[in-house]
């Protein structure tokens, strides 16, 4: 969704600038600029903020689980060394 907002804003502003300077038809220019910006963004490895936050939460839970497992292993090793 963010990509659509960025694409729309950039292409509309560029079309407005071109229309003022060169007298080009704005709808045609805007359509081509949207396609150009969308193509450029699709080549980048970007994610939405929502996707980023979801992955961040998954990573935090995984890190917490790993730390808990490390503590369990340490406790088991201590118990084994005492026997």
RAWO-V834255 format. One line per field, one symbol per residue. ss: DSSP state (@ for helix, = for strand, . for the rest). burial: + if it has 16 or more other ideal C-beta (glycine too) atoms within 10 Angstrom, else -. A space follows every 50 residues. Layout:
ss->???
burial->???
This chain:
ss->.@@@@@@@@@@@@@@@@@@@@@...@@@@@@@@@@@@@@@@@@.....@@ @@@@@@@@@@@@@@@@@@@@@@@@@@@@@@@@.
burial->------+--++--++--+-------+--++--++--++------------ ---------------------------------
